[in-house]
Amino acid sequence: MPKKSHRSKAKHRAKAARIARERSSQQVVSTVAESGALARKKVPEGQVSVNRYEYLIPELRRIGILGGLMILILITLSFILG
């Protein structure tokens, strides 16, 4: 009996994959259309990159803080345990 359940799961996965592919292709088309609209407006390059990567600076700051804290914890533990 397990083969039947595998078959139904495979059908479901194939259907879900097809739906995901259709959605991604629609998103690509809309993204291409938006980028074409940006090119036609002649927006300065600096402004486009700032809007596109606005999440990057806070993420890098958070990564730096966490990395610094981990290094401080390791140094403190080396003094305590060493």
mmCIF file of the N, C-alpha and C atoms, coordinates in Angstrom:
data_MODEL
# 
_entry.id   MODEL 
# 
loop_
_atom_site.group_PDB 
_atom_site.id 
_atom_site.type_symbol 
_atom_site.label_atom_id 
_atom_site.label_alt_id 
_atom_site.label_comp_id 
_atom_site.label_asym_id 
_atom_site.label_entity_id 
_atom_site.label_seq_id 
_atom_site.pdbx_PDB_ins_code 
_atom_site.Cartn_x 
_atom_site.Cartn_y 
_atom_site.Cartn_z 
_atom_site.occupancy 
_atom_site.B_iso_or_equiv 
_atom_site.pdbx_formal_charge 
_atom_site.auth_seq_id 
_atom_site.auth_comp_id 
_atom_site.auth_asym_id 
_atom_site.auth_atom_id 
_atom_site.pdbx_PDB_model_num 
ATOM 1   N N  . MET A 1 1  ? 0.784  -1.215 0.000   1.00 0.00 ? 1  MET A N  1 
ATOM 2   C CA . MET A 1 1  ? 0.000  0.000  0.000   1.00 0.00 ? 1  MET A CA 1 
ATOM 3   C C  . MET A 1 1  ? 0.831  1.287  0.000   1.00 0.00 ? 1  MET A C  1 
ATOM 4   N N  . PRO A 1 2  ? 2.071  1.277  0.431   1.00 0.00 ? 2  PRO A N  1 
ATOM 5   C CA . PRO A 1 2  ? 2.788  2.541  0.468   1.00 0.00 ? 2  PRO A CA 1 
ATOM 6   C C  . PRO A 1 2  ? 2.992  3.170  -0.899  1.00 0.00 ? 2  PRO A C  1 
ATOM 7   N N  . LYS A 1 3  ? 2.990  2.387  -1.969  1.00 0.00 ? 3  LYS A N  1 
ATOM 8   C CA . LYS A 1 3  ? 3.212  2.969  -3.287  1.00 0.00 ? 3  LYS A CA 1 
ATOM 9   C C  . LYS A 1 3  ? 2.115  3.944  -3.665  1.00 0.00 ? 3  LYS A C  1 
ATOM 10  N N  . LYS A 1 4  ? 0.906  3.665  -3.261  1.00 0.00 ? 4  LYS A N  1 
ATOM 11  C CA . LYS A 1 4  ? -0.185 4.576  -3.595  1.00 0.00 ? 4  LYS A CA 1 
ATOM 12  C C  . LYS A 1 4  ? 0.033  5.940  -2.941  1.00 0.00 ? 4  LYS A C  1 
ATOM 13  N N  . SER A 1 5  ? 0.457  5.944  -1.679  1.00 0.00 ? 5  SER A N  1 
ATOM 14  C CA . SER A 1 5  ? 0.668  7.232  -1.016  1.00 0.00 ? 5  SER A CA 1 
ATOM 15  C C  . SER A 1 5  ? 1.820  7.995  -1.666  1.00 0.00 ? 5  SER A C  1 
ATOM 16  N N  . HIS A 1 6  ? 2.859  7.265  -2.094  1.00 0.00 ? 6  HIS A N  1 
ATOM 17  C CA . HIS A 1 6  ? 3.963  7.932  -2.780  1.00 0.00 ? 6  HIS A CA 1 
ATOM 18  C C  . HIS A 1 6  ? 3.504  8.538  -4.093  1.00 0.00 ? 6  HIS A C  1 
ATOM 19  N N  . ARG A 1 7  ? 2.645  7.840  -4.794  1.00 0.00 ? 7  ARG A N  1 
ATOM 20  C CA . ARG A 1 7  ? 2.153  8.361  -6.064  1.00 0.00 ? 7  ARG A CA 1 
ATOM 21  C C  . ARG A 1 7  ? 1.353  9.640  -5.861  1.00 0.00 ? 7  ARG A C  1 
ATOM 22  N N  . SER A 1 8  ? 0.491  9.631  -4.848  1.00 0.00 ? 8  SER A N  1 
ATOM 23  C CA . SER A 1 8  ? -0.312 10.827 -4.621  1.00 0.00 ? 8  SER A CA 1 
ATOM 24  C C  . SER A 1 8  ? 0.560  11.994 -4.175  1.00 0.00 ? 8  SER A C  1 
ATOM 25  N N  . LYS A 1 9  ? 1.584  11.690 -3.379  1.00 0.00 ? 9  LYS A N  1 
ATOM 26  C CA . LYS A 1 9  ? 2.492  12.756 -2.967  1.00 0.00 ? 9  LYS A CA 1 
ATOM 27  C C  . LYS A 1 9  ? 3.244  13.318 -4.168  1.00 0.00 ? 9  LYS A C  1 
ATOM 28  N N  . ALA A 1 10 ? 3.664  12.431 -5.059  1.00 0.00 ? 10 ALA A N  1 
ATOM 29  C CA . ALA A 1 10 ? 4.390  12.885 -6.244  1.00 0.00 ? 10 ALA A CA 1 
ATOM 30  C C  . ALA A 1 10 ? 3.502  13.749 -7.132  1.00 0.00 ? 10 ALA A C  1 
ATOM 31  N N  . LYS A 1 11 ? 2.234  13.357 -7.270  1.00 0.00 ? 11 LYS A N  1 
ATOM 32  C CA . LYS A 1 11 ? 1.312  14.171 -8.063  1.00 0.00 ? 11 LYS A CA 1 
ATOM 33  C C  . LYS A 1 11 ? 1.155  15.554 -7.442  1.00 0.00 ? 11 LYS A C  1 
ATOM 34  N N  . HIS A 1 12 ? 1.011  15.571 -6.109  1.00 0.00 ? 12 HIS A N  1 
ATOM 35  C CA . HIS A 1 12 ? 0.828  16.842 -5.415  1.00 0.00 ? 12 HIS A CA 1 
ATOM 36  C C  . HIS A 1 12 ? 2.074  17.716 -5.573  1.00 0.00 ? 12 HIS A C  1 
ATOM 37  N N  . ARG A 1 13 ? 3.259  17.102 -5.438  1.00 0.00 ? 13 ARG A N  1 
ATOM 38  C CA . ARG A 1 13 ? 4.502  17.867 -5.575  1.00 0.00 ? 13 ARG A CA 1 
ATOM 39  C C  . ARG A 1 13 ? 4.647  18.424 -6.986  1.00 0.00 ? 13 ARG A C  1 
ATOM 40  N N  . ALA A 1 14 ? 4.301  17.612 -7.976  1.00 0.00 ? 14 ALA A N  1 
ATOM 41  C CA . ALA A 1 14 ? 4.411  18.072 -9.362  1.00 0.00 ? 14 ALA A CA 1 
ATOM 42  C C  . ALA A 1 14 ? 3.467  19.241 -9.617  1.00 0.00 ? 14 ALA A C  1 
ATOM 43  N N  . LYS A 1 15 ? 2.266  19.149 -9.073  1.00 0.00 ? 15 LYS A N  1 
ATOM 44  C CA . LYS A 1 15 ? 1.297  20.225 -9.250  1.00 0.00 ? 15 LYS A CA 1 
ATOM 45  C C  . LYS A 1 15 ? 1.787  21.498 -8.562  1.00 0.00 ? 15 LYS A C  1 
ATOM 46  N N  . ALA A 1 16 ? 2.318  21.349 -7.334  1.00 0.00 ? 16 ALA A N  1 
ATOM 47  C CA . ALA A 1 16 ? 2.822  22.509 -6.601  1.00 0.00 ? 16 ALA A CA 1 
ATOM 48  C C  . ALA A 1 16 ? 4.009  23.131 -7.330  1.00 0.00 ? 16 ALA A C  1 
ATOM 49  N N  . ALA A 1 17 ? 4.891  22.295 -7.899  1.00 0.00 ? 17 ALA A N  1 
ATOM 50  C CA . ALA A 1 17 ? 6.045  22.815 -8.626  1.00 0.00 ? 17 ALA A CA 1 
ATOM 51  C C  . ALA A 1 17 ? 5.602  23.568 -9.872  1.00 0.00 ? 17 ALA A C  1 
ATOM 52  N N  . ARG A 1 18 ? 4.587  23.053 -10.564 1.00 0.00 ? 18 ARG A N  1 
ATOM 53  C CA . ARG A 1 18 ? 4.097  23.720 -11.771 1.00 0.00 ? 18 ARG A CA 1 
ATOM 54  C C  . ARG A 1 18 ? 3.506  25.079 -11.411 1.00 0.00 ? 18 ARG A C  1 
ATOM 55  N N  . ILE A 1 19 ? 2.747  25.127 -10.325 1.00 0.00 ? 19 ILE A N  1 
ATOM 56  C CA . ILE A 1 19 ? 2.154  26.393 -9.893  1.00 0.00 ? 19 ILE A CA 1 
ATOM 57  C C  . ILE A 1 19 ? 3.254  27.387 -9.515  1.00 0.00 ? 19 ILE A C  1 
ATOM 58  N N  . ALA A 1 20 ? 4.284  26.906 -8.806  1.00 0.00 ? 20 ALA A N  1 
ATOM 59  C CA . ALA A 1 20 ? 5.383  27.790 -8.409  1.00 0.00 ? 20 ALA A CA 1 
ATOM 60  C C  . ALA A 1 20 ? 6.114  28.325 -9.631  1.00 0.00 ? 20 ALA A C  1 
ATOM 61  N N  . ARG A 1 21 ? 6.327  27.462 -10.663 1.00 0.00 ? 21 ARG A N  1 
ATOM 62  C CA . ARG A 1 21 ? 6.992  27.920 -11.868 1.00 0.00 ? 21 ARG A CA 1 
ATOM 63  C C  . ARG A 1 21 ? 6.172  28.992 -12.574 1.00 0.00 ? 21 ARG A C  1 
ATOM 64  N N  . GLU A 1 22 ? 4.853  28.801 -12.607 1.00 0.00 ? 22 GLU A N  1 
ATOM 65  C CA . GLU A 1 22 ? 3.991  29.791 -13.256 1.00 0.00 ? 22 GLU A CA 1 
ATOM 66  C C  . GLU A 1 22 ? 4.051  31.120 -12.515 1.00 0.00 ? 22 GLU A C  1 
ATOM 67  N N  . ARG A 1 23 ? 4.032  31.062 -11.186 1.00 0.00 ? 23 ARG A N  1 
ATOM 68  C CA . ARG A 1 23 ? 4.105  32.301 -10.397 1.00 0.00 ? 23 ARG A CA 1 
ATOM 69  C C  . ARG A 1 23 ? 5.430  33.012 -10.615 1.00 0.00 ? 23 ARG A C  1 
ATOM 70  N N  . SER A 1 24 ? 6.528  32.236 -10.612 1.00 0.00 ? 24 SER A N  1 
ATOM 71  C CA . SER A 1 24 ? 7.830  32.874 -10.777 1.00 0.00 ? 24 SER A CA 1 
ATOM 72  C C  . SER A 1 24 ? 7.973  33.485 -12.164 1.00 0.00 ? 24 SER A C  1 
ATOM 73  N N  . SER A 1 25 ? 7.408  32.826 -13.184 1.00 0.00 ? 25 SER A N  1 
ATOM 74  C CA . SER A 1 25 ? 7.501  33.401 -14.521 1.00 0.00 ? 25 SER A CA 1 
ATOM 75  C C  . SER A 1 25 ? 6.684  34.687 -14.615 1.00 0.00 ? 25 SER A C  1 
ATOM 76  N N  . GLN A 1 26 ? 5.557  34.740 -13.913 1.00 0.00 ? 26 GLN A N  1 
ATOM 77  C CA . GLN A 1 26 ? 4.764  35.964 -13.900 1.00 0.00 ? 26 GLN A CA 1 
ATOM 78  C C  . GLN A 1 26 ? 5.515  37.072 -13.181 1.00 0.00 ? 26 GLN A C  1 
ATOM 79  N N  . GLN A 1 27 ? 6.229  36.725 -12.089 1.00 0.00 ? 27 GLN A N  1 
ATOM 80  C CA . GLN A 1 27 ? 6.987  37.726 -11.356 1.00 0.00 ? 27 GLN A CA 1 
ATOM 81  C C  . GLN A 1 27 ? 8.142  38.246 -12.214 1.00 0.00 ? 27 GLN A C  1 
ATOM 82  N N  . VAL A 1 28 ? 8.787  37.353 -12.959 1.00 0.00 ? 28 VAL A N  1 
ATOM 83  C CA . VAL A 1 28 ? 9.892  37.778 -13.815 1.00 0.00 ? 28 VAL A CA 1 
ATOM 84  C C  . VAL A 1 28 ? 9.395  38.743 -14.872 1.00 0.00 ? 28 VAL A C  1 
ATOM 85  N N  . VAL A 1 29 ? 8.250  38.453 -15.456 1.00 0.00 ? 29 VAL A N  1 
ATOM 86  C CA . VAL A 1 29 ? 7.690  39.337 -16.479 1.00 0.00 ? 29 VAL A CA 1 
ATOM 87  C C  . VAL A 1 29 ? 7.382  40.698 -15.881 1.00 0.00 ? 29 VAL A C  1 
ATOM 88  N N  . SER A 1 30 ? 6.797  40.727 -14.669 1.00 0.00 ? 30 SER A N  1 
ATOM 89  C CA . SER A 1 30 ? 6.475  42.012 -14.056 1.00 0.00 ? 30 SER A CA 1 
ATOM 90  C C  . SER A 1 30 ? 7.738  42.765 -13.664 1.00 0.00 ? 30 SER A C  1 
ATOM 91  N N  . THR A 1 31 ? 8.774  42.031 -13.213 1.00 0.00 ? 31 THR A N  1 
ATOM 92  C CA . THR A 1 31 ? 10.028 42.677 -12.854 1.00 0.00 ? 31 THR A CA 1 
ATOM 93  C C  . THR A 1 31 ? 10.703 43.269 -14.086 1.00 0.00 ? 31 THR A C  1 
ATOM 94  N N  . VAL A 1 32 ? 10.667 42.537 -15.182 1.00 0.00 ? 32 VAL A N  1 
ATOM 95  C CA . VAL A 1 32 ? 11.254 43.049 -16.421 1.00 0.00 ? 32 VAL A CA 1 
ATOM 96  C C  . VAL A 1 32 ? 10.502 44.287 -16.875 1.00 0.00 ? 32 VAL A C  1 
ATOM 97  N N  . ALA A 1 33 ? 9.194  44.266 -16.751 1.00 0.00 ? 33 ALA A N  1 
ATOM 98  C CA . ALA A 1 33 ? 8.403  45.427 -17.144 1.00 0.00 ? 33 ALA A CA 1 
ATOM 99  C C  . ALA A 1 33 ? 8.730  46.623 -16.261 1.00 0.00 ? 33 ALA A C  1 
ATOM 100 N N  . GLU A 1 34 ? 8.904  46.392 -14.945 1.00 0.00 ? 34 GLU A N  1 
ATOM 101 C CA . GLU A 1 34 ? 9.236  47.487 -14.044 1.00 0.00 ? 34 GLU A CA 1 
ATOM 102 C C  . GLU A 1 34 ? 10.626 48.041 -14.351 1.00 0.00 ? 34 GLU A C  1 
ATOM 103 N N  . SER A 1 35 ? 11.599 47.153 -14.615 1.00 0.00 ? 35 SER A N  1 
ATOM 104 C CA . SER A 1 35 ? 12.934 47.646 -14.902 1.00 0.00 ? 35 SER A CA 1 
ATOM 105 C C  . SER A 1 35 ? 12.950 48.420 -16.217 1.00 0.00 ? 35 SER A C  1 
ATOM 106 N N  . GLY A 1 36 ? 12.134 48.000 -17.164 1.00 0.00 ? 36 GLY A N  1 
ATOM 107 C CA . GLY A 1 36 ? 12.024 48.747 -18.416 1.00 0.00 ? 36 GLY A CA 1 
ATOM 108 C C  . GLY A 1 36 ? 11.429 50.118 -18.176 1.00 0.00 ? 36 GLY A C  1 
ATOM 109 N N  . ALA A 1 37 ? 10.464 50.202 -17.268 1.00 0.00 ? 37 ALA A N  1 
ATOM 110 C CA . ALA A 1 37 ? 9.859  51.488 -16.940 1.00 0.00 ? 37 ALA A CA 1 
ATOM 111 C C  . ALA A 1 37 ? 10.895 52.399 -16.273 1.00 0.00 ? 37 ALA A C  1 
ATOM 112 N N  . LEU A 1 38 ? 11.760 51.821 -15.418 1.00 0.00 ? 38 LEU A N  1 
ATOM 113 C CA . LEU A 1 38 ? 12.801 52.618 -14.783 1.00 0.00 ? 38 LEU A CA 1 
ATOM 114 C C  . LEU A 1 38 ? 13.792 53.145 -15.820 1.00 0.00 ? 38 LEU A C  1 
ATOM 115 N N  . ALA A 1 39 ? 14.116 52.317 -16.794 1.00 0.00 ? 39 ALA A N  1 
ATOM 116 C CA . ALA A 1 39 ? 15.071 52.742 -17.819 1.00 0.00 ? 39 ALA A CA 1 
ATOM 117 C C  . ALA A 1 39 ? 14.488 53.881 -18.649 1.00 0.00 ? 39 ALA A C  1 
ATOM 118 N N  . ARG A 1 40 ? 13.196 53.836 -18.885 1.00 0.00 ? 40 ARG A N  1 
ATOM 119 C CA . ARG A 1 40 ? 12.571 54.888 -19.689 1.00 0.00 ? 40 ARG A CA 1 
ATOM 120 C C  . ARG A 1 40 ? 12.489 56.206 -18.925 1.00 0.00 ? 40 ARG A C  1 
ATOM 121 N N  . LYS A 1 41 ? 12.375 56.145 -17.609 1.00 0.00 ? 41 LYS A N  1 
ATOM 122 C CA . LYS A 1 41 ? 12.266 57.369 -16.816 1.00 0.00 ? 41 LYS A CA 1 
ATOM 123 C C  . LYS A 1 41 ? 13.602 58.087 -16.685 1.00 0.00 ? 41 LYS A C  1 
ATOM 124 N N  . LYS A 1 42 ? 14.704 57.402 -16.962 1.00 0.00 ? 42 LYS A N  1 
ATOM 125 C CA . LYS A 1 42 ? 16.055 57.951 -16.843 1.00 0.00 ? 42 LYS A CA 1 
ATOM 126 C C  . LYS A 1 42 ? 16.336 58.399 -15.412 1.00 0.00 ? 42 LYS A C  1 
ATOM 127 N N  . VAL A 1 43 ? 16.115 57.447 -14.478 1.00 0.00 ? 43 VAL A N  1 
ATOM 128 C CA . VAL A 1 43 ? 16.400 57.694 -13.066 1.00 0.00 ? 43 VAL A CA 1 
ATOM 129 C C  . VAL A 1 43 ? 17.904 57.580 -12.865 1.00 0.00 ? 43 VAL A C  1 
ATOM 130 N N  . PRO A 1 44 ? 18.511 58.486 -12.083 1.00 0.00 ? 44 PRO A N  1 
ATOM 131 C CA . PRO A 1 44 ? 19.949 58.394 -11.827 1.00 0.00 ? 44 PRO A CA 1 
ATOM 132 C C  . PRO A 1 44 ? 20.306 57.045 -11.196 1.00 0.00 ? 44 PRO A C  1 
ATOM 133 N N  . GLU A 1 45 ? 21.496 56.513 -11.555 1.00 0.00 ? 45 GLU A N  1 
ATOM 134 C CA . GLU A 1 45 ? 21.901 55.188 -11.094 1.00 0.00 ? 45 GLU A CA 1 
ATOM 135 C C  . GLU A 1 45 ? 22.003 55.110 -9.582  1.00 0.00 ? 45 GLU A C  1 
ATOM 136 N N  . GLY A 1 46 ? 22.509 56.120 -8.923  1.00 0.00 ? 46 GLY A N  1 
ATOM 137 C CA . GLY A 1 46 ? 22.675 56.108 -7.475  1.00 0.00 ? 46 GLY A CA 1 
ATOM 138 C C  . GLY A 1 46 ? 21.358 55.926 -6.751  1.00 0.00 ? 46 GLY A C  1 
ATOM 139 N N  . GLN A 1 47 ? 20.330 56.545 -7.258  1.00 0.00 ? 47 GLN A N  1 
ATOM 140 C CA . GLN A 1 47 ? 19.023 56.458 -6.619  1.00 0.00 ? 47 GLN A CA 1 
ATOM 141 C C  . GLN A 1 47 ? 18.445 55.050 -6.747  1.00 0.00 ? 47 GLN A C  1 
ATOM 142 N N  . VAL A 1 48 ? 18.644 54.407 -7.877  1.00 0.00 ? 48 VAL A N  1 
ATOM 143 C CA . VAL A 1 48 ? 18.137 53.054 -8.073  1.00 0.00 ? 48 VAL A CA 1 
ATOM 144 C C  . VAL A 1 48 ? 18.824 52.095 -7.127  1.00 0.00 ? 48 VAL A C  1 
ATOM 145 N N  . SER A 1 49 ? 20.152 52.194 -6.991  1.00 0.00 ? 49 SER A N  1 
ATOM 146 C CA . SER A 1 49 ? 20.875 51.266 -6.132  1.00 0.00 ? 49 SER A CA 1 
ATOM 147 C C  . SER A 1 49 ? 20.521 51.483 -4.672  1.00 0.00 ? 49 SER A C  1 
ATOM 148 N N  . VAL A 1 50 ? 20.274 52.706 -4.263  1.00 0.00 ? 50 VAL A N  1 
ATOM 149 C CA . VAL A 1 50 ? 19.891 52.966 -2.879  1.00 0.00 ? 50 VAL A CA 1 
ATOM 150 C C  . VAL A 1 50 ? 18.537 52.336 -2.596  1.00 0.00 ? 50 VAL A C  1 
ATOM 151 N N  . ASN A 1 51 ? 17.591 52.487 -3.499  1.00 0.00 ? 51 ASN A N  1 
ATOM 152 C CA . ASN A 1 51 ? 16.282 51.893 -3.286  1.00 0.00 ? 51 ASN A CA 1 
ATOM 153 C C  . ASN A 1 51 ? 16.346 50.374 -3.318  1.00 0.00 ? 51 ASN A C  1 
ATOM 154 N N  . ARG A 1 52 ? 17.205 49.819 -4.138  1.00 0.00 ? 52 ARG A N  1 
ATOM 155 C CA . ARG A 1 52 ? 17.265 48.377 -4.291  1.00 0.00 ? 52 ARG A CA 1 
ATOM 156 C C  . ARG A 1 52 ? 17.929 47.711 -3.091  1.00 0.00 ? 52 ARG A C  1 
ATOM 157 N N  . TYR A 1 53 ? 18.911 48.357 -2.455  1.00 0.00 ? 53 TYR A N  1 
ATOM 158 C CA . TYR A 1 53 ? 19.685 47.740 -1.381  1.00 0.00 ? 53 TYR A CA 1 
ATOM 159 C C  . TYR A 1 53 ? 19.512 48.460 -0.047  1.00 0.00 ? 53 TYR A C  1 
ATOM 160 N N  . GLU A 1 54 ? 18.349 48.974 0.212   1.00 0.00 ? 54 GLU A N  1 
ATOM 161 C CA . GLU A 1 54 ? 18.156 49.744 1.442   1.00 0.00 ? 54 GLU A CA 1 
ATOM 162 C C  . GLU A 1 54 ? 18.218 48.878 2.696   1.00 0.00 ? 54 GLU A C  1 
ATOM 163 N N  . TYR A 1 55 ? 18.033 47.577 2.581   1.00 0.00 ? 55 TYR A N  1 
ATOM 164 C CA . TYR A 1 55 ? 18.080 46.686 3.729   1.00 0.00 ? 55 TYR A CA 1 
ATOM 165 C C  . TYR A 1 55 ? 19.504 46.293 4.079   1.00 0.00 ? 55 TYR A C  1 
ATOM 166 N N  . LEU A 1 56 ? 20.466 46.572 3.221   1.00 0.00 ? 56 LEU A N  1 
ATOM 167 C CA . LEU A 1 56 ? 21.813 46.042 3.364   1.00 0.00 ? 56 LEU A CA 1 
ATOM 168 C C  . LEU A 1 56 ? 22.562 46.639 4.556   1.00 0.00 ? 56 LEU A C  1 
ATOM 169 N N  . ILE A 1 57 ? 22.500 47.928 4.754   1.00 0.00 ? 57 ILE A N  1 
ATOM 170 C CA . ILE A 1 57 ? 23.250 48.577 5.833   1.00 0.00 ? 57 ILE A CA 1 
ATOM 171 C C  . ILE A 1 57 ? 22.793 48.083 7.210   1.00 0.00 ? 57 ILE A C  1 
ATOM 172 N N  . PRO A 1 58 ? 21.492 48.027 7.508   1.00 0.00 ? 58 PRO A N  1 
ATOM 173 C CA . PRO A 1 58 ? 21.089 47.497 8.820   1.00 0.00 ? 58 PRO A CA 1 
ATOM 174 C C  . PRO A 1 58 ? 21.493 46.033 9.016   1.00 0.00 ? 58 PRO A C  1 
ATOM 175 N N  . GLU A 1 59 ? 21.439 45.248 7.959   1.00 0.00 ? 59 GLU A N  1 
ATOM 176 C CA . GLU A 1 59 ? 21.838 43.839 8.067   1.00 0.00 ? 59 GLU A CA 1 
ATOM 177 C C  . GLU A 1 59 ? 23.331 43.728 8.373   1.00 0.00 ? 59 GLU A C  1 
ATOM 178 N N  . LEU A 1 60 ? 24.165 44.503 7.674   1.00 0.00 ? 60 LEU A N  1 
ATOM 179 C CA . LEU A 1 60 ? 25.600 44.461 7.932   1.00 0.00 ? 60 LEU A CA 1 
ATOM 180 C C  . LEU A 1 60 ? 25.925 44.942 9.343   1.00 0.00 ? 60 LEU A C  1 
ATOM 181 N N  . ARG A 1 61 ? 25.215 45.945 9.809   1.00 0.00 ? 61 ARG A N  1 
ATOM 182 C CA . ARG A 1 61 ? 25.420 46.439 11.169  1.00 0.00 ? 61 ARG A CA 1 
ATOM 183 C C  . ARG A 1 61 ? 25.081 45.352 12.190  1.00 0.00 ? 61 ARG A C  1 
ATOM 184 N N  . ARG A 1 62 ? 23.961 44.666 11.974  1.00 0.00 ? 62 ARG A N  1 
ATOM 185 C CA . ARG A 1 62 ? 23.541 43.599 12.874  1.00 0.00 ? 62 ARG A CA 1 
ATOM 186 C C  . ARG A 1 62 ? 24.546 42.449 12.874  1.00 0.00 ? 62 ARG A C  1 
ATOM 187 N N  . ILE A 1 63 ? 25.050 42.096 11.694  1.00 0.00 ? 63 ILE A N  1 
ATOM 188 C CA . ILE A 1 63 ? 26.045 41.026 11.595  1.00 0.00 ? 63 ILE A CA 1 
ATOM 189 C C  . ILE A 1 63 ? 27.330 41.425 12.319  1.00 0.00 ? 63 ILE A C  1 
ATOM 190 N N  . GLY A 1 64 ? 27.752 42.670 12.167  1.00 0.00 ? 64 GLY A N  1 
ATOM 191 C CA . GLY A 1 64 ? 28.954 43.148 12.847  1.00 0.00 ? 64 GLY A CA 1 
ATOM 192 C C  . GLY A 1 64 ? 28.819 43.129 14.351  1.00 0.00 ? 64 GLY A C  1 
ATOM 193 N N  . ILE A 1 65 ? 27.669 43.549 14.855  1.00 0.00 ? 65 ILE A N  1 
ATOM 194 C CA . ILE A 1 65 ? 27.437 43.551 16.303  1.00 0.00 ? 65 ILE A CA 1 
ATOM 195 C C  . ILE A 1 65 ? 27.465 42.130 16.840  1.00 0.00 ? 65 ILE A C  1 
ATOM 196 N N  . LEU A 1 66 ? 26.776 41.222 16.166  1.00 0.00 ? 66 LEU A N  1 
ATOM 197 C CA . LEU A 1 66 ? 26.761 39.830 16.622  1.00 0.00 ? 66 LEU A CA 1 
ATOM 198 C C  . LEU A 1 66 ? 28.150 39.200 16.557  1.00 0.00 ? 66 LEU A C  1 
ATOM 199 N N  . GLY A 1 67 ? 28.895 39.483 15.497  1.00 0.00 ? 67 GLY A N  1 
ATOM 200 C CA . GLY A 1 67 ? 30.262 38.959 15.390  1.00 0.00 ? 67 GLY A CA 1 
ATOM 201 C C  . GLY A 1 67 ? 31.159 39.489 16.494  1.00 0.00 ? 67 GLY A C  1 
ATOM 202 N N  . GLY A 1 68 ? 31.057 40.784 16.779  1.00 0.00 ? 68 GLY A N  1 
ATOM 203 C CA . GLY A 1 68 ? 31.847 41.386 17.855  1.00 0.00 ? 68 GLY A CA 1 
ATOM 204 C C  . GLY A 1 68 ? 31.505 40.798 19.207  1.00 0.00 ? 68 GLY A C  1 
ATOM 205 N N  . LEU A 1 69 ? 30.214 40.581 19.455  1.00 0.00 ? 69 LEU A N  1 
ATOM 206 C CA . LEU A 1 69 ? 29.806 39.971 20.720  1.00 0.00 ? 69 LEU A CA 1 
ATOM 207 C C  . LEU A 1 69 ? 30.345 38.549 20.861  1.00 0.00 ? 69 LEU A C  1 
ATOM 208 N N  . MET A 1 70 ? 30.312 37.805 19.777  1.00 0.00 ? 70 MET A N  1 
ATOM 209 C CA . MET A 1 70 ? 30.833 36.433 19.833  1.00 0.00 ? 70 MET A CA 1 
ATOM 210 C C  . MET A 1 70 ? 32.333 36.423 20.119  1.00 0.00 ? 70 MET A C  1 
ATOM 211 N N  . ILE A 1 71 ? 33.069 37.326 19.506  1.00 0.00 ? 71 ILE A N  1 
ATOM 212 C CA . ILE A 1 71 ? 34.513 37.401 19.753  1.00 0.00 ? 71 ILE A CA 1 
ATOM 213 C C  . ILE A 1 71 ? 34.781 37.790 21.197  1.00 0.00 ? 71 ILE A C  1 
ATOM 214 N N  . LEU A 1 72 ? 34.022 38.747 21.731  1.00 0.00 ? 72 LEU A N  1 
ATOM 215 C CA . LEU A 1 72 ? 34.197 39.136 23.133  1.00 0.00 ? 72 LEU A CA 1 
ATOM 216 C C  . LEU A 1 72 ? 33.891 37.982 24.074  1.00 0.00 ? 72 LEU A C  1 
ATOM 217 N N  . ILE A 1 73 ? 32.850 37.228 23.777  1.00 0.00 ? 73 ILE A N  1 
ATOM 218 C CA . ILE A 1 73 ? 32.503 36.070 24.611  1.00 0.00 ? 73 ILE A CA 1 
ATOM 219 C C  . ILE A 1 73 ? 33.621 35.037 24.561  1.00 0.00 ? 73 ILE A C  1 
ATOM 220 N N  . LEU A 1 74 ? 34.177 34.782 23.375  1.00 0.00 ? 74 LEU A N  1 
ATOM 221 C CA . LEU A 1 74 ? 35.272 33.817 23.265  1.00 0.00 ? 74 LEU A CA 1 
ATOM 222 C C  . LEU A 1 74 ? 36.518 34.280 24.028  1.00 0.00 ? 74 LEU A C  1 
ATOM 223 N N  . ILE A 1 75 ? 36.832 35.561 23.939  1.00 0.00 ? 75 ILE A N  1 
ATOM 224 C CA . ILE A 1 75 ? 37.993 36.074 24.677  1.00 0.00 ? 75 ILE A CA 1 
ATOM 225 C C  . ILE A 1 75 ? 37.768 35.950 26.175  1.00 0.00 ? 75 ILE A C  1 
ATOM 226 N N  . THR A 1 76 ? 36.579 36.310 26.634  1.00 0.00 ? 76 THR A N  1 
ATOM 227 C CA . THR A 1 76 ? 36.249 36.209 28.063  1.00 0.00 ? 76 THR A CA 1 
ATOM 228 C C  . THR A 1 76 ? 36.316 34.763 28.526  1.00 0.00 ? 76 THR A C  1 
ATOM 229 N N  . LEU A 1 77 ? 35.788 33.854 27.753  1.00 0.00 ? 77 LEU A N  1 
ATOM 230 C CA . LEU A 1 77 ? 35.835 32.436 28.133  1.00 0.00 ? 77 LEU A CA 1 
ATOM 231 C C  . LEU A 1 77 ? 37.259 31.909 28.142  1.00 0.00 ? 77 LEU A C  1 
ATOM 232 N N  . SER A 1 78 ? 38.107 32.406 27.237  1.00 0.00 ? 78 SER A N  1 
ATOM 233 C CA . SER A 1 78 ? 39.500 31.941 27.231  1.00 0.00 ? 78 SER A CA 1 
ATOM 234 C C  . SER A 1 78 ? 40.231 32.366 28.502  1.00 0.00 ? 78 SER A C  1 
ATOM 235 N N  . PHE A 1 79 ? 39.915 33.565 29.036  1.00 0.00 ? 79 PHE A N  1 
ATOM 236 C CA . PHE A 1 79 ? 40.517 34.009 30.274  1.00 0.00 ? 79 PHE A CA 1 
ATOM 237 C C  . PHE A 1 79 ? 39.968 33.232 31.477  1.00 0.00 ? 79 PHE A C  1 
ATOM 238 N N  . ILE A 1 80 ? 38.664 32.973 31.460  1.00 0.00 ? 80 ILE A N  1 
ATOM 239 C CA . ILE A 1 80 ? 38.048 32.274 32.584  1.00 0.00 ? 80 ILE A CA 1 
ATOM 240 C C  . ILE A 1 80 ? 38.461 30.812 32.619  1.00 0.00 ? 80 ILE A C  1 
ATOM 241 N N  . LEU A 1 81 ? 38.421 30.142 31.492  1.00 0.00 ? 81 LEU A N  1 
ATOM 242 C CA . LEU A 1 81 ? 38.704 28.709 31.451  1.00 0.00 ? 81 LEU A CA 1 
ATOM 243 C C  . LEU A 1 81 ? 40.194 28.388 31.240  1.00 0.00 ? 81 LEU A C  1 
ATOM 244 N N  . GLY A 1 82 ? 40.946 29.341 30.751  1.00 0.00 ? 82 GLY A N  1 
ATOM 245 C CA . GLY A 1 82 ? 42.356 29.091 30.434  1.00 0.00 ? 82 GLY A CA 1 
ATOM 246 C C  . GLY A 1 82 ? 43.238 29.397 31.560  1.00 0.00 ? 82 GLY A C  1 
# 
